[in-house]
C-alpha cells in the first residue's frame, strides 16, 4: 500500500517547518527560494497529489458560469451542445457551481449582442460562448475581460488575448481534409465551396475552412481542379443553388462548410443522372439520411456535444479544484461514411 504523506512528513523530508510546506502547497505567504526548492523536490520525489476533493468541499462561494450558444430551434446542430452542457451540470451538481444556458438566434447579430448584455447583467465568474459573429464576439469578450470575467470559447476559434481557452477542431485542417476527400473521389474537375445562411465576412469558421480547402489544392500544383465559391441565404437558397448548378454544369463536387449539407443533397438528388460528389459536416438526422442513400459521400464529425462538455467542465474544475485552464484543446477530426456512421450511435 502506498504511503500517504502528511504535511509533517513533507516538512521533515525537506528540512523545513510545517508552516513553510503549507505556504508552498497553497501558494500563499512568502517562502525563501531555498525552502521552495527543497519542498518542491520532495513533492516531486513522492509524486505528491493534492486532495482536490477535500479542498473543494471547504469552499463556501458559489461560482457562476454562463454559457452562450445558438438556439437549437433554429439549427439542430446545437442540440448536442446543450446535452453536453447539461451532462457537465449533472456531473458536478453536488458542488458550489451554477451553470446557466443563454440562447441566441444564430441568424441574428442583434440577438447575440442582446444575449451578451443579459449575461453581463448576471455578473458571472466565467462565460463560455460560441463566437458565431466575429466582430460582436470580440467586443463582448473584451467587455467581459474588463470586468474580470473569464471568457472561454468553443466550436469557432478567435484570436484575442482576452480569451482564456478554446475547445474545438482545427478548422483550417478540417478544410484540408474535406479537400483531400474530394480529391480522392474526383481526381479532377470543378468543385464549389458552398456557404449557407451566414455572413461570410463575419464568420471566421467558414473562412478558415475555405482557406484550408483552397490551401490543399494550391499545393497540388497539377492544375486538375478549379475551385469556386458559392454563398447563399434563405429563402432564395433552393432556386439560387439550382441556378448556380445549371450555370456551372462542369461542377463535379461540392463542399458544404456547415451542418446543412442535407439541403444541398436534397436538390442534387433530384438529378440522379449526374452524380456530384458531396462532403459536408455533422451527424444530423437529415444529413445521415442522405449519407445512407449515398447522395452525401462523407461527413466530418465536429463532436459538438464533446466540445461543449469539455468547455464547461474545464471552467467548473478551475473554480472548484483550482485546476489550470488549458489554453487550447483540439479534438480529432472524424471522417464518417456509410460504413462507420452507425458506430457513433452505439
N, C-alpha and C positions, 0 to 999 in steps of 0.2 A: 504494500500500500504506500502511495506517495505521501511524503511528509507535508503537512500543512504548516507553512511558515507564518509566524506572527510578527508583529512589528518589533517585539522584543528580540526575536531570533535574528531578524534582519539587522537590527541595531548592533547586536553582539558580533555578527559576522563582519560588519562594516567598520566596527570600532567607533561608533558614534552614538549619540543619545537617541532615545525613542522619539523625542520631540523633533529631532532632525529628520528622522525617517518619515514621520507624519507629514512634515512640511514638504518633503520631496514627493511623497505619494499623492498629496492633494494640491501640489503646486501653489503653496501659499507661504508667505513669510520669506525671510532671507536665509540663504544657505551658502556657505563658502564653496568655492569651486572644488576644493579638495574633497570636502564632505559629499558634495553632489556626485562627484566622480566615483567615490568609493561605494556609495549607496547604489548607484546605477549599475556598477559592476556586479554587485551582489544580486541585484534584481535580475540581471541578465543570466547569471550563472545558475540561479534556481528557477529560471523561466517563470518569474512571478506574474500572476494574472490577478488583477483586482476583482473583488466581488461586486460586480456591477449591479447585480440584482438587489443585494442588500443596500447598496448605496442609494439606488433609485427609490427604495421604499421609505427612506428617511426624508425624501423631499416632500414638501407640502405645496409648492407652487404648481398651479395648473397651467400647462402650456397650451397655447392656441395655434393651430395650423390651419390656414385657409387654402383650399385647392380650387383653382380656376380652370375649368375645362369647357369645351363646347358642349352644347346640349345634344344628347344622342337622338332627340326627337327630330333634329334637323339632319343628322348624319349618324347612322347606326355604328360607324367605326368607333365612336366614343363610348359606347355602352361597356365594352370590356374594361375601359379605363375606370369607369365608375365601379365596376365589380372589383377591380384591383385595389382601389382606394378603400372600399368597404371591407375587403379582406384584411387589409392592414389595420383598419379601425377595430375589427373584431379581435384580431390577434393581440392588440395592446389595450383592450378595453379596461383592464384592471389597473392601468397606470394613469398618472395625473396628466393626461394629454387629451385635448379636444380637437378633433379634425372635422372641419365643416366644408362641404362642397358648394361652390358657387358656379352656376351655369350661365353661359353666354351664347348668343346666336353666332355660329361660325361664319355667317354670311354678312355680318354687320360689325363694322369697326366701332360704331357708336355704342352698341351693346357691350362690346369688350371694354370700352372706356368706362361706361357707367357701372359695370360689374366691378371693375377695379376700384372705383370710388367707394362702393359698398364694402369691399374688403378693407380698404384703408380706414374706413369709419369703424370697423370691428377691432382695429388695433391688435392684430395677431402678432405672435412672436416670429412666425415664418410664413412664407407664401410659396406654394408650388403651383406653377402655371404652365399652360400651353401657349407659347408666344406666337399665336397664329398670324398676328398682324405685326410685322417687324417694327415699324416706327412707333406705334402705340405701345407695344410691349417694352421696348427700350425705355420709353418715357415713364411707364408705370414702375418698372424695376428701379430706375434711378430715384423715383419718389420713395419707394419702399426703403431703399438703401439709406436715404437721407433721414428716415425715421427710425433707423436701427432695426429694421425688419429684414430677416434673412430671406433671400429670393433664390429659389431653385426652379429649374425648368425641365420639361421632358417633351419628347416627340420631335420638336423643332429646335435646332441649335442656334444660339445667338452669340455674338461676341460682345461682351461687356464685363468690365472689372467688377461691376456690382452683382454679377451672378455668382452664387456660391457653388452650384453644381449643375450638371446636365446628365440626364439619363435618356438614352435612345440609341439610334443607329448612326453610323457614318453615312450621311445621305449622299455625299459625293461618290463614295464607293458603291452605294446602293445603285446609283445611276449607271456606274460602270458595269455592274453585274447584269443589270437589265440589258445593256448594250451587248454584252457577251452572249447572253441567251439568244437575242435576235440574230447575232452574227452566226451562231451555230445553226439556227433554224433556216436562215435565208442564204447565206454565203455572199449574196449581192442584192442590190435593188434600192428602192426609195423607202425610207422609214420616216414616219411622222411622230413627233413627241406631242402628246395631247394633254393640255392643261384644262381642267374643268372647274368652273364655278368659283374661282378665287382671283383676287387681284394679283397678277403675277409679279408686278413691280414691288409689291409689299409682302410677298410670300417667299421667304428665304428657302424654305424646304423645297419648293418647286424649282427654284433657281439652282440649288445645289444638285438636285437630281439631274437636271438638264446639263449642267456643267460636267458632271461625271459621265453622263451618257455620251456627250459630244467628245469629251476627252478620250474615251476609249476608241472611238472611230478615227479621231485625229491621229492617234498613234499607230493605226494600222498602215496608213500611207499606201494603200493599194488602190484607192480611187473607185472601189466597187460599190460604195454606198453613198447615197445622197440623203442628208438629214434635213427635215423640215420641222417647223414648229407650228402648232395649231392651238389657239386659245379660244375658249368658248364658255359662255354662261347661259343658264336657263333664263327665259323659257325658249330661247331660239336654238337650244342645243341640237335637237333631232334634225331639224331642217338644215341647220348650218353645217353639221357634220356630214350629212348626206351630200350637200352641195360641194363640200371640200373634197370628199372622196371621188365624186363624179368628175370634178375638175382636175383631179390628180390620179388618173387611172393607173399610173405606174407604181403606186404605193403597194408595197408587199408586206409591210409590218407597221405596227402601232405600239407605242409605249405610253401608257396612261400613268401619270405621275401621282394620282390619288387613289382612293379606295373605290372609285366609280368606274372601273373597267367594265362592269356589267352593263352600263348604259351604252357603251361603245359596242360591246358584244351583241347586244340586242339588235342593233342596227345592221352590223355586218353579217349576222346570222341569217338575215333575210335574203342574202345573195350568196347561197351556198356554192354557186358555180365558181366564184372567185374566193379562194382561201387567202385570208390575210392573217399573218402571224400576230398574236396579241399577247403582250406582257403587261401586267398591272400589279396592284398592291392589295393585300389584306384578305382575310378569310371570312368575308361577309357571306351570308347565305346566298345572296344573288350572284356574287362572284363565283361561288363554288358550283352553282347550277351550270354556269357557262364553262367552268373549268372541266366539269364532269362530261359535258357533251362536246368538249374539245374545241369550242369556239375560242376560249382563253387557253393559251398554251402553258403559261407559267404565272404564278402569283408570288410576290415577295412578301413574306410574313414579317410585319413590324412588331409583333407581340405587344400590342398596346396595353393589355392587362398587366404584363410583367413590368413595363415601363412605369406605369402609374403606381404599382405596388412598391417597387424599389425606390421611386422618388419619395413616396410617403413615409416608408419605414426608415429611410435614411435620415429624414428630419426628426422623426419620433425618437430614434435611437440616439441622436445627437443630444436631445434635451434630457431624456430620462437616464441614459447610460454614459453621457458625456463622450460619445464616440465622435471621432473626426468625420466630417462630411467629405466624401471623396469628390474631387472636382469634376471628374468625368467617368461615367460608367457606360461603355459601349456594348450593346447587345449584339449577338450574332445575327447575320443576315440570312434568313432561311429561305430556300427556294422550294416552292411547293408545286407539284403537278398531280396528275390523276393517280399516280402510283403511291404517293405518300400522304395525300391530303387527309385520309382517314386517321393517320397517326396523331394528328393534332386534336382529335376529339375523342380519344380513347380514355 
